[in-house]
Amino acid sequence: MRWLQEYTTGSHMWEADVYVPTSTDGATIKIYNGTVLKTGAYNTWQNLRVAHDATAGKIDVYVDDRHVATVSDRGPATRHFKNGVYHRGSGRAESRFRDITYWVSP
């Protein structure tokens, strides 16, 4: 699901509880630079929060209220959030989301 709230500056945050059933093939939680944040993320709800300061070019990622990564974004651009599953394999790909929240701070 691609969010239509596009932005180029300011602070934006996406948060949701995420569930991945065991029938999903190869589930990991990772960020766009390829860093794996959590493996074996099956059959339990986990809170995922991504805070992007577009003006500073900084992204902070939290899993279950624990800060797990800070990365730089890819430079000035029009941005948006997405949630879902990228499938890389031959098995099933499924994820569930609840309590999705999006914040903006000017």
SVG drawing of the C-alpha trace seen along z (x, -y; Angstrom):
<svg xmlns="http://www.w3.org/2000/svg" viewBox="-6 -23 29 45">
<polyline fill="none" stroke="black" stroke-width="0.4" points="0.0,0.0 1.5,-3.3 0.6,-6.4 -0.4,-9.4 1.0,-11.9 4.0,-13.0 6.5,-15.4 10.0,-16.9 10.7,-18.5 9.6,-18.3 9.3,-15.4 7.1,-12.5 6.5,-9.2 4.7,-6.0 3.8,-3.5 1.9,-0.2 1.7,3.2 2.9,5.9 2.1,9.6 3.8,12.2 2.3,15.7 4.7,18.7 3.3,19.7 5.3,16.7 8.6,17.7 11.8,15.9 10.3,13.1 12.7,10.4 12.2,6.8 14.7,4.7 15.3,1.1 16.0,-0.1 19.8,0.0 19.5,3.8 20.1,3.8 18.2,6.6 16.6,5.4 14.8,8.5 14.7,12.2 12.3,14.9 9.5,12.3 6.7,14.9 3.3,15.3 3.6,12.3 2.5,8.7 5.4,6.3 5.4,2.5 7.3,0.9 7.9,-2.9 9.8,-4.8 10.6,-8.5 11.9,-10.5 13.3,-14.0 13.4,-14.9 14.9,-18.3 17.9,-16.7 18.0,-13.6 17.8,-11.3 15.6,-8.2 15.2,-6.5 13.7,-3.0 12.2,-1.5 11.0,2.1 8.9,2.7 9.9,-0.7 13.6,0.1 15.7,-2.2 17.4,0.3 18.8,-1.9 19.6,-5.4 20.4,-5.9 20.6,-8.7 18.0,-9.0 19.0,-9.1 19.1,-12.9 16.5,-15.5 13.4,-14.0 9.7,-13.7 9.0,-11.0 6.1,-8.8 5.6,-5.7 4.5,-2.3 3.5,0.8 3.3,4.3 5.4,7.2 8.1,7.6 8.2,11.2 11.5,12.8 11.0,16.5 8.7,19.2 6.6,19.6 3.8,17.5 4.1,13.8 1.7,12.4 1.8,9.6 -1.0,8.0 -1.1,4.5 -3.2,2.9 -3.3,-0.5 -1.5,-2.2 -0.8,-5.8 0.9,-8.6 2.2,-11.8 3.5,-15.1 5.4,-17.8 6.1,-21.0"/>
</svg>
